[in-house]
Amino acid sequence: MSVTIAKWTLEEYHRMIEAGILDDRRVELLRGEIVEMPPEGEPHAFDSNQAFKYLLNLLEGLADVRGAKPITLPNQSEPEPDLAIVQDLGREYREHHPYPENIFWLIEYSNSSPSKDLGIKRKIYAEVGISEYWIVDLKRLQLIVLRDPQDGDYRSETTLTTGTIAPLAFPEISISVDRILNS
């Protein structure tokens, strides 16, 4: 007997949300599959919130920083990255979540889901051309910086534990790795 997985479109997923079917579930849509999100532990919640406040202040007037909000991708995905640094389009986001062309870079804090963040999410983000994706490994206290999406994956991977980094979208901005890691 073969098993067939039901795939959902973005439109079907949005109708489920509107109907309240997913109200009591923490889920995201990844390549047409509704995937449960693990609960946030204290380090994950604290560290991502501290980074949110730091980046919001640092990037004021340059970008909008969204914490744990959906982004809409054309590969039937609507993930909710911990931080999305996007164009500040104001009220336009009342009509749609950020699309790939609105996204400067994404950050995921990974404690219980490193295989998802380094696996399927890495591929999903690269497939749609998101130029930069950072993963904060909370267990190893390191920042993994992925850049140069080509052929469905990132060609550049750098691991940092200290120092500063300049995001591709804002090379004049120096971001403290320690502040992102909260170490």
TIRO-2110 file (N, C-alpha, C; in Angstrom, 1 decimal):
// TIRO-2110
0.8, -1.2, 0.0, N, 1, A
0.0, 0.0, 0.0, CA, 1, A
0.9, 1.2, 0.0, C, 1, A
0.6, 2.2, -0.9, N, 2, A
1.4, 3.4, -0.9, CA, 2, A
0.7, 4.5, -0.2, C, 2, A
1.4, 5.4, 0.4, N, 3, A
0.8, 6.5, 1.1, CA, 3, A
1.0, 7.8, 0.3, C, 3, A
-0.1, 8.5, 0.1, N, 4, A
-0.2, 9.7, -0.6, CA, 4, A
-0.4, 10.9, 0.4, C, 4, A
0.4, 11.8, 0.4, N, 5, A
0.3, 13.0, 1.3, CA, 5, A
-0.5, 14.0, 0.6, C, 5, A
-1.5, 14.6, 1.2, N, 6, A
-2.3, 15.6, 0.7, CA, 6, A
-1.5, 16.9, 0.7, C, 6, A
-1.4, 17.6, -0.4, N, 7, A
-0.8, 18.8, -0.5, CA, 7, A
-1.8, 19.9, -0.6, C, 7, A
-1.5, 21.1, 0.0, N, 8, A
-2.4, 22.2, 0.1, CA, 8, A
-1.8, 23.4, -0.6, C, 8, A
-2.7, 24.1, -1.3, N, 9, A
-2.2, 25.4, -2.0, CA, 9, A
-2.2, 26.5, -0.9, C, 9, A
-1.6, 27.6, -1.3, N, 10, A
-1.6, 28.8, -0.4, CA, 10, A
-3.1, 29.2, -0.2, C, 10, A
-3.9, 29.2, -1.3, N, 11, A
-5.3, 29.6, -1.2, CA, 11, A
-6.1, 28.7, -0.2, C, 11, A
-5.9, 27.4, -0.3, N, 12, A
-6.6, 26.5, 0.6, CA, 12, A
-6.1, 26.7, 2.0, C, 12, A
-4.8, 26.9, 2.2, N, 13, A
-4.3, 27.2, 3.6, CA, 13, A
-4.9, 28.4, 4.2, C, 13, A
-5.0, 29.5, 3.3, N, 14, A
-5.6, 30.7, 3.8, CA, 14, A
-7.1, 30.6, 4.1, C, 14, A
-7.8, 29.8, 3.4, N, 15, A
-9.2, 29.5, 3.7, CA, 15, A
-9.3, 28.8, 5.0, C, 15, A
-8.4, 27.8, 5.3, N, 16, A
-8.4, 27.1, 6.6, CA, 16, A
-8.2, 28.1, 7.7, C, 16, A
-7.3, 29.0, 7.5, N, 17, A
-7.0, 30.0, 8.6, CA, 17, A
-8.2, 30.9, 8.8, C, 17, A
-8.8, 31.4, 7.7, N, 18, A
-10.0, 32.2, 7.8, CA, 18, A
-11.2, 31.5, 8.4, C, 18, A
-11.3, 30.2, 8.2, N, 19, A
-12.4, 29.4, 8.8, CA, 19, A
-12.1, 29.1, 10.2, C, 19, A
-10.9, 29.3, 10.7, N, 20, A
-10.6, 29.0, 12.1, CA, 20, A
-10.2, 27.6, 12.4, C, 20, A
-10.0, 26.8, 11.3, N, 21, A
-9.6, 25.4, 11.5, CA, 21, A
-8.3, 25.2, 12.2, C, 21, A
-7.4, 26.2, 12.0, N, 22, A
-6.0, 26.1, 12.5, CA, 22, A
-5.8, 26.9, 13.7, C, 22, A
-6.9, 27.5, 14.3, N, 23, A
-6.7, 28.5, 15.4, CA, 23, A
-6.0, 27.9, 16.6, C, 23, A
-6.1, 26.7, 16.9, N, 24, A
-5.5, 26.2, 18.1, CA, 24, A
-4.2, 25.4, 17.8, C, 24, A
-3.7, 25.6, 16.6, N, 25, A
-2.5, 24.9, 16.2, CA, 25, A
-1.4, 25.9, 15.8, C, 25, A
-0.1, 25.6, 16.2, N, 26, A
1.0, 26.4, 15.7, CA, 26, A
1.6, 25.7, 14.5, C, 26, A
1.2, 26.1, 13.3, N, 27, A
1.6, 25.5, 12.1, CA, 27, A
2.1, 26.5, 11.1, C, 27, A
2.8, 25.9, 10.1, N, 28, A
3.2, 26.7, 8.9, CA, 28, A
3.1, 25.8, 7.7, C, 28, A
3.0, 26.4, 6.6, N, 29, A
2.9, 25.7, 5.3, CA, 29, A
4.3, 25.6, 4.7, C, 29, A
4.8, 24.4, 4.4, N, 30, A
6.1, 24.2, 3.8, CA, 30, A
5.9, 23.3, 2.6, C, 30, A
6.0, 23.8, 1.4, N, 31, A
5.9, 23.1, 0.2, CA, 31, A
4.5, 22.3, 0.1, C, 31, A
3.5, 23.0, 0.5, N, 32, A
2.2, 22.5, 0.5, CA, 32, A
1.8, 21.5, 1.6, C, 32, A
2.7, 21.3, 2.6, N, 33, A
2.4, 20.5, 3.7, CA, 33, A
2.3, 21.3, 5.0, C, 33, A
1.2, 21.1, 5.8, N, 34, A
1.0, 21.8, 7.0, CA, 34, A
1.9, 21.1, 8.1, C, 34, A
2.8, 21.9, 8.6, N, 35, A
3.9, 21.4, 9.5, CA, 35, A
3.7, 22.0, 10.9, C, 35, A
3.6, 21.2, 11.9, N, 36, A
3.6, 21.7, 13.3, CA, 36, A
4.9, 22.4, 13.6, C, 36, A
4.8, 23.5, 14.4, N, 37, A
6.0, 24.2, 14.9, CA, 37, A
6.2, 23.8, 16.3, C, 37, A
7.4, 23.4, 16.7, N, 38, A
7.6, 23.1, 18.1, CA, 38, A
7.4, 24.3, 19.0, C, 38, A
7.0, 24.0, 20.3, N, 39, A
6.9, 25.2, 21.2, CA, 39, A
8.2, 25.8, 21.4, C, 39, A
8.1, 27.2, 21.7, N, 40, A
9.3, 27.9, 22.0, CA, 40, A
9.8, 27.7, 23.4, C, 40, A
11.0, 27.3, 23.6, N, 41, A
11.5, 27.3, 25.0, CA, 41, A
12.0, 28.7, 25.4, C, 41, A
12.4, 28.8, 26.6, N, 42, A
12.8, 30.1, 27.1, CA, 42, A
14.0, 30.7, 26.4, C, 42, A
15.0, 30.0, 26.1, N, 43, A
16.2, 30.6, 25.4, CA, 43, A
15.8, 31.1, 24.0, C, 43, A
15.0, 30.3, 23.3, N, 44, A
14.5, 30.6, 22.0, CA, 44, A
13.7, 31.9, 22.0, C, 44, A
12.7, 32.0, 22.9, N, 45, A
11.8, 33.2, 23.0, CA, 45, A
12.6, 34.4, 23.4, C, 45, A
13.5, 34.3, 24.4, N, 46, A
14.3, 35.4, 24.9, CA, 46, A
15.2, 35.9, 23.9, C, 46, A
16.1, 35.0, 23.3, N, 47, A
17.1, 35.4, 22.4, CA, 47, A
16.5, 36.0, 21.1, C, 47, A
15.5, 35.4, 20.6, N, 48, A
14.9, 36.0, 19.3, CA, 48, A
14.2, 37.4, 19.6, C, 48, A
13.7, 37.5, 20.8, N, 49, A
13.0, 38.8, 21.1, CA, 49, A
14.1, 39.9, 21.4, C, 49, A
15.2, 39.5, 22.0, N, 50, A
16.3, 40.5, 22.2, CA, 50, A
16.9, 40.9, 20.8, C, 50, A
17.1, 40.0, 20.0, N, 51, A
17.6, 40.3, 18.6, CA, 51, A
16.6, 41.2, 17.8, C, 51, A
15.3, 40.9, 18.0, N, 52, A
14.3, 41.7, 17.4, CA, 52, A
14.4, 43.1, 17.8, C, 52, A
14.5, 43.4, 19.1, N, 53, A
14.6, 44.8, 19.6, CA, 53, A
15.9, 45.4, 19.1, C, 53, A
17.0, 44.7, 19.1, N, 54, A
18.3, 45.2, 18.7, CA, 54, A
18.2, 45.6, 17.2, C, 54, A
17.7, 44.7, 16.3, N, 55, A
17.6, 45.0, 14.9, CA, 55, A
16.6, 46.1, 14.6, C, 55, A
15.5, 46.1, 15.3, N, 56, A
14.5, 47.2, 15.1, CA, 56, A
15.1, 48.5, 15.3, C, 56, A
15.9, 48.7, 16.3, N, 57, A
16.6, 49.9, 16.6, CA, 57, A
17.7, 50.2, 15.6, C, 57, A
18.5, 49.2, 15.3, N, 58, A
19.6, 49.4, 14.4, CA, 58, A
19.2, 49.7, 12.9, C, 58, A
18.1, 49.2, 12.5, N, 59, A
17.6, 49.3, 11.1, CA, 59, A
16.5, 50.3, 11.0, C, 59, A
16.2, 51.1, 12.0, N, 60, A
15.2, 52.1, 11.9, CA, 60, A
15.3, 53.0, 10.7, C, 60, A
14.3, 53.1, 10.0, N, 61, A
14.3, 54.0, 8.8, CA, 61, A
14.8, 53.3, 7.5, C, 61, A
15.4, 52.1, 7.7, N, 62, A
15.9, 51.3, 6.6, CA, 62, A
15.1, 50.1, 6.2, C, 62, A
14.5, 49.5, 7.2, N, 63, A
13.8, 48.2, 7.0, CA, 63, A
12.8, 48.0, 8.1, C, 63, A
11.9, 47.1, 7.9, N, 64, A
10.9, 46.7, 8.9, CA, 64, A
11.4, 45.3, 9.4, C, 64, A
11.4, 45.1, 10.7, N, 65, A
11.7, 43.8, 11.3, CA, 65, A
10.5, 43.2, 11.9, C, 65, A
10.2, 42.0, 11.4, N, 66, A
8.9, 41.3, 11.7, CA, 66, A
9.3, 40.1, 12.6, C, 66, A
8.7, 39.9, 13.7, N, 67, A
9.0, 38.8, 14.6, CA, 67, A
7.9, 37.8, 14.5, C, 67, A
8.3, 36.5, 14.0, N, 68, A
7.4, 35.4, 14.0, CA, 68, A
6.1, 35.7, 13.2, C, 68, A
6.2, 36.3, 12.1, N, 69, A
5.1, 36.6, 11.2, CA, 69, A
5.3, 35.9, 9.9, C, 69, A
4.2, 35.5, 9.2, N, 70, A
4.3, 34.8, 8.0, CA, 70, A
4.9, 35.6, 6.9, C, 70, A
5.5, 34.8, 6.0, N, 71, A
6.0, 35.3, 4.7, CA, 71, A
5.3, 34.4, 3.6, C, 71, A
5.0, 34.9, 2.5, N, 72, A
4.3, 34.1, 1.4, CA, 72, A
5.3, 33.9, 0.3, C, 72, A
5.5, 32.6, 0.0, N, 73, A
6.5, 32.2, -1.0, CA, 73, A
5.8, 31.4, -2.1, C, 73, A
6.3, 31.5, -3.4, N, 74, A
5.6, 30.9, -4.5, CA, 74, A
5.7, 29.4, -4.6, C, 74, A
6.5, 28.8, -3.7, N, 75, A
6.6, 27.3, -3.7, CA, 75, A
5.6, 26.7, -2.7, C, 75, A
4.4, 27.3, -2.7, N, 76, A
3.4, 26.8, -1.8, CA, 76, A
3.8, 26.7, -0.4, C, 76, A
4.5, 27.8, 0.1, N, 77, A
5.0, 27.8, 1.4, CA, 77, A
4.6, 29.1, 2.1, C, 77, A
4.3, 29.0, 3.4, N, 78, A
4.1, 30.2, 4.1, CA, 78, A
4.7, 30.0, 5.5, C, 78, A
6.0, 30.0, 5.6, N, 79, A
6.7, 29.8, 6.9, CA, 79, A
6.6, 31.1, 7.8, C, 79, A
6.9, 30.9, 9.0, N, 80, A
6.9, 32.0, 10.0, CA, 80, A
8.3, 32.1, 10.6, C, 80, A
9.2, 32.7, 9.9, N, 81, A
10.6, 32.8, 10.5, CA, 81, A
10.6, 33.6, 11.7, C, 81, A
11.5, 33.3, 12.6, N, 82, A
11.6, 34.1, 13.9, CA, 82, A
11.8, 35.6, 13.6, C, 82, A
12.6, 35.9, 12.7, N, 83, A
12.8, 37.3, 12.3, CA, 83, A
12.8, 37.4, 10.8, C, 83, A
12.1, 38.4, 10.2, N, 84, A
12.2, 38.7, 8.8, CA, 84, A
12.5, 40.2, 8.7, C, 84, A
13.6, 40.5, 8.0, N, 85, A
13.9, 41.8, 7.8, CA, 85, A
13.5, 42.2, 6.4, C, 85, A
12.5, 43.0, 6.3, N, 86, A
11.8, 43.3, 5.0, CA, 86, A
11.7, 44.7, 4.7, C, 86, A
11.3, 45.0, 3.4, N, 87, A
11.0, 46.4, 3.0, CA, 87, A
9.9, 46.9, 3.9, C, 87, A
9.9, 48.2, 4.3, N, 88, A
8.9, 48.8, 5.0, CA, 88, A
7.8, 49.3, 4.1, C, 88, A
6.8, 48.5, 3.8, N, 89, A
5.8, 48.8, 2.9, CA, 89, A
4.5, 49.3, 3.6, C, 89, A
4.6, 49.5, 4.9, N, 90, A
3.5, 50.1, 5.7, CA, 90, A
2.2, 49.3, 5.5, C, 90, A
1.1, 49.9, 5.2, N, 91, A
-0.2, 49.3, 5.2, CA, 91, A
-0.4, 48.3, 4.1, C, 91, A
0.6, 48.3, 3.2, N, 92, A
0.4, 47.2, 2.1, CA, 92, A
0.4, 45.8, 2.7, C, 92, A
1.1, 45.7, 3.9, N, 93, A
1.1, 44.3, 4.5, CA, 93, A
-0.3, 44.0, 5.1, C, 93, A
-1.3, 44.9, 5.1, N, 94, A
-2.6, 44.5, 5.4, CA, 94, A
-3.3, 43.6, 4.3, C, 94, A
-2.7, 43.7, 3.1, N, 95, A
-3.2, 43.0, 1.9, CA, 95, A
-2.5, 41.7, 1.6, C, 95, A
-1.2, 41.6, 2.0, N, 96, A
-0.4, 40.4, 1.8, CA, 96, A
0.8, 40.4, 2.7, C, 96, A
1.2, 39.2, 3.0, N, 97, A
2.5, 39.1, 3.8, CA, 97, A
3.6, 39.4, 2.8, C, 97, A
4.8, 39.6, 3.4, N, 98, A
6.0, 39.9, 2.5, CA, 98, A
6.2, 38.7, 1.5, C, 98, A
6.5, 39.1, 0.3, N, 99, A
6.9, 38.2, -0.8, CA, 99, A
8.4, 38.1, -0.8, C, 99, A
9.0, 37.2, -1.6, N, 100, A
10.5, 37.1, -1.6, CA, 100, A
11.1, 38.4, -2.0, C, 100, A
10.5, 39.2, -3.0, N, 101, A
11.1, 40.4, -3.4, CA, 101, A
11.1, 41.5, -2.4, C, 101, A
10.3, 41.3, -1.3, N, 102, A
10.2, 42.3, -0.2, CA, 102, A
11.2, 41.9, 0.9, C, 102, A
11.9, 40.8, 0.9, N, 103, A
12.7, 40.3, 2.0, CA, 103, A
14.2, 40.6, 1.8, C, 103, A
14.8, 41.2, 2.8, N, 104, A
16.2, 41.5, 2.8, CA, 104, A
16.9, 40.2, 3.3, C, 104, A
16.5, 39.7, 4.5, N, 105, A
17.1, 38.5, 5.0, CA, 105, A
16.2, 37.9, 6.0, C, 105, A
16.4, 36.6, 6.4, N, 106, A
15.6, 35.9, 7.4, CA, 106, A
16.5, 35.4, 8.4, C, 106, A
16.0, 35.3, 9.7, N, 107, A
16.7, 34.7, 10.8, CA, 107, A
15.8, 33.7, 11.5, C, 107, A
16.4, 32.5, 11.7, N, 108, A
15.7, 31.4, 12.5, CA, 108, A
16.5, 31.1, 13.7, C, 108, A
15.9, 31.0, 14.8, N, 109, A
16.6, 30.6, 16.1, CA, 109, A
16.3, 29.1, 16.2, C, 109, A
17.3, 28.3, 16.3, N, 110, A
17.1, 26.9, 16.3, CA, 110, A
17.7, 26.2, 17.5, C, 110, A
16.7, 25.6, 18.2, N, 111, A
17.1, 24.8, 19.4, CA, 111, A
16.7, 23.4, 19.3, C, 111, A
15.4, 23.2, 19.0, N, 112, A
14.8, 21.9, 18.8, CA, 112, A
14.6, 21.5, 17.4, C, 112, A
14.8, 22.4, 16.5, N, 113, A
14.5, 22.1, 15.1, CA, 113, A
15.7, 22.4, 14.1, C, 113, A
16.9, 22.1, 14.4, N, 114, A
18.0, 22.5, 13.5, CA, 114, A
17.9, 21.7, 12.2, C, 114, A
17.4, 20.5, 12.2, N, 115, A
17.3, 19.8, 10.9, CA, 115, A
16.3, 20.4, 10.0, C, 115, A
15.2, 20.9, 10.5, N, 116, A
14.2, 21.6, 9.7, CA, 116, A
14.8, 23.0, 9.2, C, 116, A
15.4, 23.7, 10.0, N, 117, A
16.0, 25.0, 9.6, CA, 117, A
17.1, 24.9, 8.6, C, 117, A
18.0, 23.9, 8.8, N, 118, A
19.1, 23.7, 7.9, CA, 118, A
18.7, 22.8, 6.7, C, 118, A
17.6, 22.2, 6.8, N, 119, A
17.1, 21.3, 5.7, CA, 119, A
16.1, 21.9, 4.8, C, 119, A
14.8, 21.6, 5.1, N, 120, A
13.7, 22.0, 4.3, CA, 120, A
13.6, 23.6, 4.2, C, 120, A
13.8, 24.3, 5.3, N, 121, A
13.6, 25.7, 5.2, CA, 121, A
14.8, 26.3, 4.4, C, 121, A
16.0, 25.8, 4.6, N, 122, A
17.1, 26.3, 3.8, CA, 122, A
16.8, 26.2, 2.3, C, 122, A
16.3, 25.0, 1.9, N, 123, A
16.0, 24.8, 0.5, CA, 123, A
14.8, 25.7, 0.0, C, 123, A
13.8, 25.8, 0.8, N, 124, A
12.6, 26.6, 0.4, CA, 124, A
13.0, 28.0, 0.2, C, 124, A
13.8, 28.6, 1.1, N, 125, A
14.3, 30.0, 1.0, CA, 125, A
15.2, 30.2, -0.2, C, 125, A
16.1, 29.2, -0.4, N, 126, A
17.0, 29.4, -1.6, CA, 126, A
16.2, 29.3, -2.9, C, 126, A
15.3, 28.3, -3.0, N, 127, A
14.5, 28.1, -4.2, CA, 127, A
13.8, 29.4, -4.7, C, 127, A
13.4, 30.3, -3.8, N, 128, A
12.7, 31.5, -4.2, CA, 128, A
13.6, 32.7, -4.2, C, 128, A
14.9, 32.5, -4.0, N, 129, A
15.9, 33.5, -4.2, CA, 129, A
16.1, 34.5, -3.0, C, 129, A
15.8, 34.1, -1.8, N, 130, A
16.0, 34.9, -0.7, CA, 130, A
17.5, 35.0, -0.5, C, 130, A
18.1, 36.1, -0.7, N, 131, A
19.6, 36.3, -0.8, CA, 131, A
20.4, 35.9, 0.5, C, 131, A
19.7, 36.0, 1.6, N, 132, A
20.5, 35.8, 2.8, CA, 132, A
19.6, 35.2, 3.9, C, 132, A
20.1, 34.1, 4.6, N, 133, A
19.4, 33.4, 5.6, CA, 133, A
20.3, 33.1, 6.7, C, 133, A
20.0, 33.5, 7.9, N, 134, A
20.8, 33.3, 9.1, CA, 134, A
20.1, 32.3, 10.0, C, 134, A
20.9, 31.3, 10.5, N, 135, A
20.4, 30.4, 11.5, CA, 135, A
21.2, 30.5, 12.8, C, 135, A
20.5, 30.8, 13.9, N, 136, A
21.2, 30.9, 15.2, CA, 136, A
21.0, 29.5, 15.9, C, 136, A
22.2, 28.8, 16.0, N, 137, A
22.2, 27.5, 16.7, CA, 137, A
22.3, 27.8, 18.2, C, 137, A
21.2, 27.6, 18.9, N, 138, A
21.2, 27.9, 20.3, CA, 138, A
22.0, 26.9, 21.2, C, 138, A
22.2, 25.7, 20.7, N, 139, A
22.9, 24.7, 21.4, CA, 139, A
24.4, 25.0, 21.3, C, 139, A
24.9, 25.4, 20.1, N, 140, A
26.3, 25.6, 19.9, CA, 140, A
26.7, 27.1, 20.0, C, 140, A
25.7, 27.9, 20.2, N, 141, A
26.0, 29.4, 20.3, CA, 141, A
26.8, 29.9, 19.1, C, 141, A
26.2, 29.6, 17.9, N, 142, A
26.9, 30.0, 16.7, CA, 142, A
25.8, 30.5, 15.7, C, 142, A
26.3, 31.5, 14.8, N, 143, A
25.5, 32.0, 13.8, CA, 143, A
25.9, 31.4, 12.4, C, 143, A
25.0, 30.8, 11.7, N, 144, A
25.3, 30.2, 10.4, CA, 144, A
24.7, 31.2, 9.4, C, 144, A
25.5, 31.7, 8.5, N, 145, A
25.1, 32.7, 7.5, CA, 145, A
25.1, 32.0, 6.2, C, 145, A
24.0, 31.9, 5.5, N, 146, A
23.8, 31.4, 4.2, CA, 146, A
23.6, 32.5, 3.2, C, 146, A
24.3, 32.4, 2.1, N, 147, A
24.2, 33.4, 1.1, CA, 147, A
24.3, 32.8, -0.3, C, 147, A
24.0, 33.6, -1.3, N, 148, A
24.2, 33.2, -2.7, CA, 148, A
23.3, 32.0, -3.1, C, 148, A
22.0, 32.2, -3.2, N, 149, A
21.1, 31.1, -3.6, CA, 149, A
21.3, 30.8, -5.1, C, 149, A
21.5, 29.5, -5.3, N, 150, A
21.6, 29.0, -6.7, CA, 150, A
21.1, 27.6, -6.8, C, 150, A
20.3, 27.3, -7.8, N, 151, A
19.9, 25.9, -8.0, CA, 151, A
19.3, 25.3, -6.8, C, 151, A
18.5, 26.0, -6.0, N, 152, A
17.7, 25.5, -4.9, CA, 152, A
18.5, 25.3, -3.6, C, 152, A
19.7, 25.9, -3.5, N, 153, A
20.5, 25.8, -2.3, CA, 153, A
21.4, 27.0, -2.2, C, 153, A
22.0, 27.2, -1.0, N, 154, A
22.9, 28.4, -0.8, CA, 154, A
24.3, 27.9, -1.1, C, 154, A
25.1, 28.6, -1.8, N, 155, A
26.4, 28.3, -2.2, CA, 155, A
27.5, 28.7, -1.2, C, 155, A
27.1, 29.7, -0.4, N, 156, A
28.0, 30.2, 0.6, CA, 156, A
27.5, 30.0, 2.0, C, 156, A
28.3, 29.4, 2.9, N, 157, A
27.9, 29.1, 4.3, CA, 157, A
29.1, 29.5, 5.2, C, 157, A
28.8, 30.4, 6.1, N, 158, A
29.9, 30.8, 7.1, CA, 158, A
29.3, 30.7, 8.5, C, 158, A
30.2, 30.2, 9.4, N, 159, A
29.8, 30.1, 10.8, CA, 159, A
30.5, 31.1, 11.6, C, 159, A
29.8, 31.9, 12.4, N, 160, A
30.4, 32.9, 13.3, CA, 160, A
30.0, 32.7, 14.7, C, 160, A
31.0, 33.0, 15.6, N, 161, A
30.7, 32.9, 17.0, CA, 161, A
30.9, 34.2, 17.7, C, 161, A
31.5, 35.2, 17.1, N, 162, A
31.8, 36.5, 17.6, CA, 162, A
32.1, 37.4, 16.5, C, 162, A
32.3, 38.7, 16.8, N, 163, A
32.6, 39.7, 15.8, CA, 163, A
31.4, 40.4, 15.3, C, 163, A
31.5, 40.9, 14.1, N, 164, A
30.4, 41.6, 13.4, CA, 164, A
30.2, 41.1, 12.0, C, 164, A
29.0, 41.4, 11.5, N, 165, A
28.7, 41.0, 10.2, CA, 165, A
27.8, 42.1, 9.5, C, 165, A
28.1, 42.4, 8.3, N, 166, A
27.3, 43.3, 7.5, CA, 166, A
26.3, 42.6, 6.6, C, 166, A
25.0, 42.8, 6.7, N, 167, A
24.1, 42.1, 5.8, CA, 167, A
24.3, 42.6, 4.4, C, 167, A
24.0, 41.7, 3.5, N, 168, A
24.2, 42.1, 2.0, CA, 168, A
23.3, 43.3, 1.7, C, 168, A
22.1, 43.4, 2.2, N, 169, A
21.2, 44.5, 1.9, CA, 169, A
21.7, 45.8, 2.4, C, 169, A
22.5, 45.8, 3.5, N, 170, A
23.0, 47.0, 4.1, CA, 170, A
24.4, 46.9, 4.5, C, 170, A
25.3, 46.9, 3.5, N, 171, A
26.7, 46.7, 3.8, CA, 171, A
27.4, 47.7, 4.7, C, 171, A
26.7, 48.9, 4.9, N, 172, A
27.2, 49.9, 5.7, CA, 172, A
26.9, 49.7, 7.2, C, 172, A
26.0, 48.7, 7.5, N, 173, A
25.6, 48.4, 8.9, CA, 173, A
26.4, 47.3, 9.4, C, 173, A
26.9, 47.5, 10.6, N, 174, A
27.7, 46.5, 11.3, CA, 174, A
26.8, 45.9, 12.4, C, 174, A
26.6, 44.6, 12.3, N, 175, A
25.7, 43.9, 13.3, CA, 175, A
26.6, 43.1, 14.2, C, 175, A
26.4, 43.2, 15.5, N, 176, A
27.2, 42.4, 16.5, CA, 176, A
26.7, 41.0, 16.5, C, 176, A
27.5, 40.1, 16.2, N, 177, A
27.2, 38.6, 16.3, CA, 177, A
26.8, 38.3, 17.8, C, 177, A
27.5, 38.8, 18.7, N, 178, A
27.2, 38.6, 20.1, CA, 178, A
25.8, 39.0, 20.5, C, 178, A
25.3, 40.1, 19.9, N, 179, A
24.0, 40.6, 20.2, CA, 179, A
22.9, 39.7, 19.5, C, 179, A
23.2, 39.1, 18.4, N, 180, A
22.3, 38.2, 17.7, CA, 180, A
22.3, 36.9, 18.5, C, 180, A
23.5, 36.4, 19.0, N, 181, A
23.5, 35.2, 19.8, CA, 181, A
23.1, 35.4, 21.2, C, 181, A
23.1, 36.7, 21.7, N, 182, A
22.8, 37.0, 23.1, CA, 182, A
23.7, 36.2, 24.0, C, 182, A
25.0, 36.2, 23.6, N, 183, A
26.0, 35.4, 24.5, CA, 183, A
26.7, 36.4, 25.4, C, 183, A
END
